[in-house]
Amino acid sequence: MSEQTEVPQNAPTGFWQAATVDLAHCLRFYSRLPVPVLPYEQNAHALPDFPRLVRVLPIAGLVLGLLPAFALACAHFLALGPWLSAILAVAAATLTTGAFHEDGLADTADSFGGSTRERRLEIMRDSRIGSFGAAALFLTLLLRIAALANVTALAGWSTGVLALLITASLSRTAGLMPLVFLSPARADGAAYAVGQPSRGGFWLAAGLAGTIAVILGLIGHLPPSGIALMIALSGLTGWGFVRLAAKHLGGHTGDVAGAAQQMAEIAAMIGLLTALQP
């Protein structure tokens, strides 16, 4: 009699079940959303396995863009105007993630106050926000709000909704790049514990994020140049943070990934805005 591998009780048994488990883990890690435990899910609140989760991150980003997009749409129907609508959408995005990426941005900015690699890493561990971090948060929030408000004013609320969904997916994929192309800057941080995604897995995720951007862009009749700029600028921003982290820290940290996501979101939105200009 041949031996059979015993499947643990409640373990996912197929591709779609495994993918939905990975998506649930991704959403729990990246957000404060109350994601329920799936019937076939084991270790629902364990530390995420990033080499596995990479494949669904663009979809998780898309899901995380739904609440900000809904807030923008509701604000439009209440006739609140593009600027107040954009503020509410960015506030919804921040609440959805619990300022997860914003915290990484602030810590990364504060690290520029350190004169050595060791001092920079020490600063990034400090939960307090310094002058660099506060300035970075203020300026990036302004940039996100202004870019979205101008996109909405130029092309309408529906374009703003699609822009939020596309940038949510592209920017989180771009935020992976420091984790993929660099080794961890320290061996005792969260970025080290979750594992390093493979480059092959990243390129699959990048292809999926690009496909999402193209499909949503075509549905919304966005200019092809705008779609291309969103994809290109988010990727270039992610690569810029790879080079910055290599020079600044000699490796990556989770904070750098958060900073890369924030700046890639801004770059993608500005790219679309550029293409929308009359």
Number of C-alpha atoms within 10 A of each C-alpha: 3 4 5 6 6 6 9 10 9 11 14 19 11 8 9 10 16 16 16 16 23 24 23 23 25 23 22 19 16 19 21 16 15 9 14 9 14 14 11 16 18 15 9 17 11 9 12 18 16 22 16 18 21 25 24 23 27 29 23 25 25 20 15 24 24 20 18 26 25 16 20 31 19 16 21 19 11 10 11 14 16 24 18 16 27 30 22 21 30 23 16 21 22 18 16 19 18 15 17 18 23 22 18 23 29 27 29 29 25 23 25 17 15 15 10 13 16 12 15 20 19 12 21 24 14 12 10 11 17 17 12 17 23 15 15 20 19 11 12 17 19 14 18 21 23 19 24 31 24 20 27 24 15 16 14 14 25 16 21 28 23 20 28 27 23 30 28 29 28 32 30 29 33 32 30 27 27 28 26 20 19 17 17 23 20 16 10 9 13 14 21 17 14 13 16 21 20 15 14 10 17 22 15 15 24 25 15 20 28 21 15 19 25 19 13 17 20 13 10 15 11 19 14 14 14 20 25 18 21 31 27 18 24 29 22 15 23 28 20 16 24 25 16 16 20 17 11 20 21 16 20 26 25 24 24 31 27 27 24 32 31 28 23 32 29 25 26 31 29 23 22 27 22 16 18 16 10 5
